[in-house]
Amino acid sequence: QVQLVESGGGLVQAGGSLTLSCAASRSIFGFRMGWYRQAPGNQRALVASFTYGGSINYADSVKGRFTISRDNAKNTLYLQMNNLKPEDTAVYYCNLLAAGINYWGQGTQVTVSS
């Protein structure tokens, strides 16, 4: 139904910034989308997401530092990450929910050095 491709990950020093992008193969208008992350030994966890009503949810650990946004005309979801911390190190995944099915990208690695 839809392919998701994340980009923008990399290695950054603590306190630095990084912007992740998620390009969708089809229109994302009207669909619930979000960012999740998974560190080694941990479960995949919510970072930030849009609800069906357009409101935004953030994990407590990233509030005030991360900003999720979307450009429906470009079929792209973004995650602006500021003041990065070593505990933010993880593989970040883009998610889209359509017709009760969760679609995932391949993930992009974010590594924050201390």
N, C-alpha and C positions, 0 to 999 in steps of 0.2 A: 504493500500500500504506500509506504513512504520509506525513504532512506535518509538517515541522519549521519552527517559527517562533522566531527568536532575538529577544531584546530586551535592553535594559539598556546598550547602547553609548552613547558620548558623548564629550565633551571633559573632560579632567581634568588637573590639574597633576602634574608629577613628584612621586612620593612619596605620591600619593593612592590611593584605592581605588575599585573598581567591581565590581559583581556582574552577570554575564550569566546570562540564563535561556533555555532552549530548551524550548518547549512542543510536545509531540507529539500528533498527532491520535488515536493509538491507544496501547495499552499498550506500555511500553518494557521490561517485565519480561523478563529473559533475553537481551536483545539487547546486543551490543557497541556502546558509544557513546563519543563523544569530541568534543573541541574542536580545531579547526585554525585557522590564521590565514594570511593572505596580505597582504604589503605590496607596494606598487608596485615592479615589476621583479623580484620574488622569486616562487618557487614556493610553493604552499600547503604548510604544514608543520604537523606535529603539535605541539600545545600540551600536551594531557593527554587520557588516555583510560582507559576501563575495558576490561579483557580479558574473554574468555568466562568465565574463572574468578573474576572479581570483583576481581582485583588492579588496580593503577593504575600507569600509565606517565606520566611527566612529561618534557618537554624539559628539558635541563640548564639552559637559560637562565631557566626559571621556577621551578625547584625552590626551595622555601622561601618563595616569594612567592604562588604560585597554588594553589588547592585546588579540585579537581573533586568534585562530589557529585551524587547523584541521589535523587529522591523518586518511586519507582515508583507510589505511590498517586495522585500528581498528574500522572503521565506527563511529568515535567519533569527536565531536566538543568541543572546550575548550574556556573558557574565564578566563584569568588571570587578577585579579583585585588587584591593588596596591594602597596604600595611600587612603584607603576607607574613605568616608565622610558620615555623617548622612543622607545627601540627596540622597545617593545611596541606601538607604533602600527601598526595593520593592520585589515583586515576579518576578523572572527572568525566562523567557521562551525561549526554543529552538525552532527554526523555520526552516522548509525545504519546498522549493517550487518545486513541480513536476507536470508536465502536467497541469499547471494552477491552481493547488490546493495547498493551504497552510496547512501544517501539523504542529501541535503544541504538545509540551510535556505537562506534568501536572504542571510544574513550580516548582521552588525551592525558598524558602524564604531566603532573605539576610537581616539581621538587623545589622545596624552599630550604636553603642552607642557613645555618646559624652563624 
